[in-house]
């Protein structure tokens, strides 16, 4: 049985539990679960993406409540924390200079924008992440909200791909 078929036929609460770790925005998971059944993965992902386009500053703040600082391993047993740990595996904890630069960059970012730096870590090296952090510190507030929302969309859809695999 395919993951999509299983998702389509789960009781509502179990479907929510399955996709909730993708992002800490309960309204997104609720709307996605309520939209079942999906005829194809393409339809599911198209709907999931369309739902992310409604996200705003408030949704970003809600989602960031579950995100650790980049380079810091999240604690706790929550499914989203486990996903973050896995996604940040490319950040080499043994590289003290990189770890220090990320801590300093995180502090500058938080002082500048008032929230944690969010980036899709999967597929990026620690050095790539640090370079992006420095570049995004140059953004205006509006540019940075857009950049952070785009990263949140990418993270969410990647996580959904992991949950609803082929």
C-alpha positions in Angstrom: 0.0 0.0 0.0 1.4 3.4 -0.9 2.0 6.1 1.7 -0.5 8.4 -0.1 -3.2 5.7 0.0 -2.5 5.1 3.7 -2.6 8.9 4.4 -5.9 9.2 2.5 -7.5 6.5 4.7 -6.2 7.3 8.1 -8.6 8.6 10.7 -8.4 12.4 10.9 -6.4 12.6 14.1 -3.9 10.0 12.9 -3.5 11.9 9.6 -2.9 15.1 11.6 -0.3 13.3 13.8 1.5 12.1 10.7 1.9 15.5 9.1 2.0 17.8 12.1 5.8 17.4 12.5 6.3 18.9 9.0 5.7 22.4 10.5 4.4 23.9 13.7 1.5 25.6 12.1 -1.6 23.5 13.1 -3.9 25.2 10.6 -1.7 24.0 7.7 -1.9 20.4 8.9 -5.6 20.7 9.6 -6.3 22.0 6.1 -4.1 19.4 4.4 -5.7 16.6 6.3 -9.2 18.0 5.7 -8.5 18.0 1.9 -8.2 14.2 1.7 -8.5 12.1 -0.3 -5.8 13.2 -2.8 -5.9 11.5 -6.2 -2.1 11.7 -6.5 1.1 12.8 -4.8 1.2 15.7 -7.2 -2.3 16.9 -6.0 -1.2 16.5 -2.4 2.0 18.5 -2.9 0.2 21.1 -5.0 -2.3 21.6 -2.2 0.4 21.6 0.5 2.4 24.2 -1.4 -0.7 26.4 -2.0 -1.5 26.3 1.7 2.0 27.6 2.4 1.5 30.6 0.2 -1.0 32.0 2.8 1.6 32.1 5.5 2.5 35.5 6.9 4.6 37.0 9.7 2.4 35.5 12.4 2.6 32.0 10.8 6.4 32.4 10.6 6.5 33.3 14.3 4.3 30.3 15.2 6.5 27.9 13.1 9.8 29.3 14.6 8.6 28.4 18.1 9.6 24.8 17.2 12.9 25.6 15.4 16.3 25.5 17.1 19.1 27.8 16.2 21.1 26.6 13.2 24.1 24.7 14.4 22.5 23.9 17.7 21.0 20.5 18.1 17.4 20.6 19.2 16.5 18.8 22.4 13.4 17.0 23.2 11.5 14.0 22.0 9.1 15.9 19.7 9.0 14.6 16.1 9.9 18.1 14.7 13.0 18.2 16.9 14.0 14.8 15.6 13.6 16.0 12.0 15.7 19.2 12.8 18.5 17.0 14.2 18.5 14.9 11.1 18.4 17.9 8.8 21.3 19.7 10.5 23.6 16.7 10.3 25.8 18.5 7.8 26.8 21.1 10.4 30.0 19.7 11.7 30.0 19.8 15.5 33.7 19.1 15.5 34.6 22.3 13.7 34.9 24.7 16.6 35.5 27.7 14.3 32.4 27.1 12.3 30.4 26.4 15.5 31.6 29.7 17.0 30.9 31.6 13.7 27.3 30.2 13.6 26.7 31.2 17.3 27.9 34.7 16.6 25.9 34.9 13.3 22.8 33.6 15.1 23.2 36.3 17.8 23.6 39.0 15.2 20.6 37.7 13.3 18.4 37.5 16.4 19.4 41.0 17.4 18.7 42.3 13.9 15.4 40.5 13.2 14.1 39.4 16.6 13.8 35.7 15.7 16.0 32.7 15.0 17.7 32.3 11.6 15.8 29.8 9.5 17.3 28.0 6.5 16.8 24.7 4.8 19.9 22.9 6.1 19.3 19.7 4.1 21.8 19.5 1.2 23.9 22.4 2.5 27.2 22.4 4.2 27.9 24.3 7.4 30.0 26.8 5.5 27.1 27.3 3.0 24.7 28.0 5.8 27.1 30.4 7.4 27.5 32.3 4.1 23.7 32.5 3.7 23.3 33.7 7.2 25.8 36.5 6.6 24.1 37.4 3.3 20.7 37.5 4.8 21.8 39.9 7.6 22.0 42.5 4.8 18.2 42.0 4.0 15.6 44.6 4.8 12.9 43.4 7.2 10.5 42.8 4.4 13.1 40.9 2.3 14.0 38.8 5.3 10.4 37.9 6.1 10.0 36.7 2.5 13.3 34.8 2.6 12.4 33.1 5.9 9.0 32.2 4.6 10.5 30.6 1.5 12.9 28.6 3.6 10.0 27.5 5.8 8.1 26.4 2.7 11.1 24.4 1.5 11.6 22.7 4.9 7.9 21.9 5.2 7.6 20.3 1.7 10.8 18.4 2.2 9.5 17.0 5.4 6.2 16.1 3.8 8.1 14.2 1.1 9.7 12.2 3.9 6.3 11.4 5.4 4.5 10.7 2.2 7.1 8.8 0.3 6.4 6.9 -2.9 
